[in-house]
Amino acid sequence: MDKRVTKIAKRIKKLRIEKGYSSYENFAWDNEIPRIQYWRMEKGTNFTIRTLLRVLDAHQMTLKDFFEGLEH
């Protein structure tokens, strides 16, 4: 797997945990993101930019904030 994708997936999971959600399912439910789609994001498999933007909206983050520090 591409290391960049792995970094993005880990960042998404870290943000969820920092927000106080131990369960990806509860986070997805509370933020109206399909559970399977969100699970795929945390695993780094096949997700869309649109879904990433929904996650960033849930965390009230900009793309710049999200990608800061995720260089190669």
C-alpha positions as CSV (number, residue, x, y, z in Angstrom):
1,M,0.0,0.0,0.0
2,D,1.1,3.5,-0.7
3,K,2.6,5.1,2.4
4,R,0.8,8.3,1.8
5,V,-2.5,6.6,1.9
6,T,-1.5,4.9,5.1
7,K,-0.6,8.2,6.7
8,I,-4.0,9.7,5.7
9,A,-5.9,6.7,7.1
10,K,-4.0,6.9,10.4
11,R,-4.7,10.6,10.6
12,I,-8.4,10.1,10.1
13,K,-8.5,7.5,12.9
14,K,-6.4,9.7,15.2
15,L,-8.8,12.6,14.7
16,R,-11.8,10.4,15.6
17,I,-10.2,9.1,18.8
18,E,-9.1,12.7,19.8
19,K,-12.8,13.7,19.4
20,G,-13.7,11.1,22.0
21,Y,-15.0,8.3,19.8
22,S,-13.7,4.8,20.5
23,S,-16.0,3.4,17.9
24,Y,-15.7,4.3,14.2
25,E,-19.3,3.2,13.8
26,N,-20.6,5.8,16.3
27,F,-18.5,8.5,14.7
28,A,-19.9,7.6,11.3
29,W,-23.4,7.5,12.6
30,D,-23.2,10.8,14.4
31,N,-21.8,12.5,11.4
32,E,-24.1,10.9,8.8
33,I,-21.3,9.1,7.0
34,P,-22.0,5.6,5.8
35,R,-20.4,3.2,8.3
36,I,-18.6,1.0,5.7
37,Q,-17.4,4.0,3.8
38,Y,-15.9,5.5,6.9
39,W,-14.3,2.1,7.9
40,R,-12.7,2.0,4.5
41,M,-11.2,5.4,5.1
42,E,-9.6,4.3,8.4
43,K,-8.2,1.2,6.7
44,G,-6.9,3.3,3.7
45,T,-9.0,1.5,1.1
46,N,-11.0,3.0,-1.7
47,F,-12.6,6.2,-0.5
48,T,-13.6,9.4,-2.3
49,I,-12.4,13.0,-1.8
50,R,-16.1,13.9,-1.2
51,T,-16.1,11.5,1.8
52,L,-12.8,12.9,3.1
53,L,-14.3,16.4,2.9
54,R,-17.3,15.2,5.0
55,V,-14.9,13.9,7.6
56,L,-13.0,17.2,7.7
57,D,-16.3,19.1,8.0
58,A,-17.1,16.9,11.0
59,H,-13.8,17.9,12.6
60,Q,-14.2,21.5,11.4
61,M,-10.8,21.3,9.6
62,T,-9.5,22.7,6.4
63,L,-7.6,20.6,3.8
64,K,-4.5,22.6,4.8
65,D,-5.0,21.7,8.5
66,F,-5.5,18.0,7.7
67,F,-2.5,17.6,5.3
68,E,-0.1,19.7,7.3
69,G,2.7,17.5,8.5
70,L,1.8,14.6,6.2
71,E,4.6,15.1,3.7
72,H,5.9,12.0,1.9
